[in-house]
Amino acid sequence: MKAALLEKFEQPLTITQVKDPVVPADGVVIDVSVCGVCRSDWHGWKGTNHVITLPHVPGHEFVGVVVETGPDCKRIKKGDRVTAPVIMGCGQCSACSAGHLTICDDQYVVGFSGWGAFAERVAVPFADANVVVVPENIGDEVAAALGCRTTTAFAAVVDKAQVKAGESLAVHGCGGVGLSAILIGAAIGAEVIAVDIVDEKLSLARELGATHVINAAKVQDVAEAIRDLTGGGAQASIEALGITETFHNSLRCLAKLGRHVQIGQPLDSHANPPIPLLETIYYRQLVVMGSRGLPAHRFGALFNLLATGRADMTRLIKNRVSLSEVSDIFVQMNNHEDVGMTLVNRF
């Protein structure tokens, strides 16, 4: 099969022929129709994800048709059109049994733990616990665009922060996951404040339903600006970049009893920021949460939101590329020049 092979970090992917994947005993092999290009893939391309060993095929935001099933796979059938969470739990441990598949100690991460979907086919283990059959009313592009960005945003906004209609939600960072959070927040009736330093991204955020936009490069104090807009602070705030400065802005912009959700992956010098514990978290009684991925059993709730028509995922899709163009998207991500979501739809 044809695949995009990462042979050296931060170098162009090699488009080449590789062996077809072997079906796991408890898994499936999928003919990939569309695959998203995510910043998590970029992290892998940069060499910051320790689980990747070279050579490697990235890609984890996929949709496609099952062409082979393992002998221990009982629920998913050949011919099913499917997607799957990026973080897959084993389905057997106590965490998985409680519904928390994204914190499974034996988790498998598509495109990181093993070869991913920047290829004509991808193998997926733990299929019965993780693979999701896509409803007929959701097209391939939207199913791929759900990917880890939209599912992670849904978990953060709906499951973790539990944002309600009429509440204010600040979103710091308008990359793919941040824009998804804005779209979902607006769809459930929140007043959404979008923060970034790129005007084009802020324009897209407004198109997706942001009530207010703030260019962080053009205001003296982002948190104060949000408190002014909301009359005392946002009820919930999402950090979608993994940057120390935006983490602090997210905490400081909250009203008393506010909820901060960390979905941006902090790396290197940003991995252990100082925590303003006394004045910010303790006295104001803030809730600080992390959120990573969405378990398969919650995809139905996301599908139901899409079915209302209030969250139009197609507005997030801005680029459609061939497999050979993925390296160019990674270069754009180096300087946050990518706007909206990019999908690979030509293999």
Secondary structure, 3 states (H helix, E strand, C coil): CEEEEECCCCCCCEEEECCCCCCCCCCEEEEEEEEEECHHHHHHHHCCCCCCCCCECCCCEEEEEEEEECCCCCCCCCCCEEECCCEECCCCCHHHHCCCHHHCCCCEECCCCCCCCCECEEEECCHHHHCEECCCCCCHHHHHHHHHHHHHHHHHHHHHCCCCCCCEEEEECCCHHHHHHHHHHHHCCCEEEEEECCHHHHHHHHHCCCCEEEEHHHCCCHHHHHHHHHCCCEEEEEECCCCHHHHHHHHHCEEEEEEEEECCCCCHHHCCCCCCHHHHHHCCCCEEEECCCCCHHHHHHHHHHHHCCCCCHHHHEEEEEEHHHHHHHHHHHHCCCCCCEEEEEEC
